[in-house]
Amino acid sequence: MPVISARAITISQSTSDLPLRSSLQTYGSSTTTRAVRSIAVVFNSESSSVVVLAGGVGAARFLRGLALVHNPKATTALVNTGDDTILHGLNISPDIDTVIYTLSEAIDQVRGWGLSNETWRAMESLKKYVDVRPDGSSAATEWFNLGDQDLATHFY
């Protein structure tokens, strides 16, 4: 039986503080509007607590929509850590990053992951050394790229 790992993130902003309210205008398809109205019917109490099992881009977008209709202080996201890995000696949690970047409006809207206005200079430089990478190096191969800002997030 597979083991499912997750880490909890409590969304702690109040809905009045969230720039996410503009999501309906930004992503204002009739489908999005109907989906948010459906959620509003289910979660009509500001005092009820909600736990969301989350993984990936779709879950991050769902949480952004949920924050429009439900008190984020009463929402906890259990975010997938099954894809976590160590790259370049850093602990990387891609699904947690995607949720945080999406809710903070920092996500790259085109790719759906990573930070907006990202640069890739560190990864470009690492590619120069791939043929001389010593055994046991914590520098990862180039199969998974992290942008410069994303790297900085993980150094913290």
N, C-alpha and C positions, 0 to 999 in steps of 0.2 A: 504494500500500500504506500503511495507517495506521501511524503511529508510536505505539508503546506506551511510555509513560514510567512509571518506578517509582522509588521511593526505598526503601532498605533500613532496617529497624528491627530491632535485635537485642533479643529479649526476654531481659532479664538477671536476672530474679528466679529464685530457686530455688523448686521446687514446694512445699517445706515452708513458705515464706513467703507463698504466695499465698492470699488469701481466696477465690480462685476455686474451691477445693475444694468450697465450699458451693454451687456452681452446680447440682450435681445435685439438691440439696434444693430450691433456689429454682426451678429450671426442670425439676424432676424428673419429666417425663413419661417413659413407658416408651420412647418414641421416642428421647429424648435419651440415656437410659441405654444403649440398644442401640447408638446411634451412637458413644458414647464407648467402649464395649467393643470395637467394631469397630476404632476407631483404636488402642486398646491392643494389639490383636493385631498390627497392622502395625508399630507403633512400640514394641517391647518392650525396646529397648536404650537405657539412659540415655546411652551414649556416642555413639550415632549422631546425626549432624547432619541437620536437616530444614530445607528452604527452602520457604516457603509463598508462592505468588502470591496476593496479597490485594487485595480491593477491596470497599468497602461494608460494610454491616451484617452480611450473612451471613458474610463472611470474618472479621470481628471476632469474631463468635460462635463460629466454627469454631476460631479461635486460642485463645479462652477455654477451649473444651473440650479442645483439644490440650494446653494447659498442665496439665490434670488428669492426663494420662497420659504426658507426655513432658517431659523436662527443658527448661524454658524457656531455660536458658543455651545449649542446643544447638539453638535454633530461631531462624531468621532469617525475617522477613516482608518480602517485596518488595511494597510497598504502592503501589497505583495513584496516580499524580499527574496522570493525564489530565484530571481534573476540577478541578485547581488553578486558582485565579483570583486576581485582585487586587480586593479590595473595600475601600472606604474607605481606600485607600492601604496596605492590609495584605495580605500574602501569605497566602492561605487554602488549606489542603490538607484538604478535607473527609474523604477516606477515611483519611488518616493520623490526623486528629483522632478519628474514630470508633474506629479500632483502639486508640489510646492511651486514650481515655476508657473503652472497654469493658474493657480489660485492667486498668485501675486502679480498676474498679468505680465510676467517676464518671459513667457514661453515664445518660441519662434513659431508664429502662426502658420507659416508655409510648410515647415517640416513636421510640425506637431510635437516636436521634442526639442530639448536643448534650449538655450537662451537666444533671445532675439539679438540681432546685430553681433552675432558671434564671429570670431576670427579663428583661424586654424594654424597659426604660426608654429606653435609647439609641436603639433602633429606633423606638419610639413618638415620640421627640423629632425624629428625622430626618424622619419622615413630615410633620411640620409645615412643613418647609422645601422639600418636593419641588417646589412651584410656583415658587419663587424661586431654585432651584439654579443657580448660574452655570455657563456653559460651561467645561469643563475641570476642574470640581470633582472631587476624588477621592472624594467621598461618593457611594456607589452608590445607584441607585434601589432601590425596596423589593421587588424580585423575590426577593431572597435575604436572609433575616433571620439575624442572628447575635445570640445572647443576650449579656447584659452580661458574664458570666463568660467566654464564648467569645471575645468581643472582647478581654478582658484577656489571654487565652492568646496571641493574635496580636500584641498590643503587645509582648510579651516577645520 
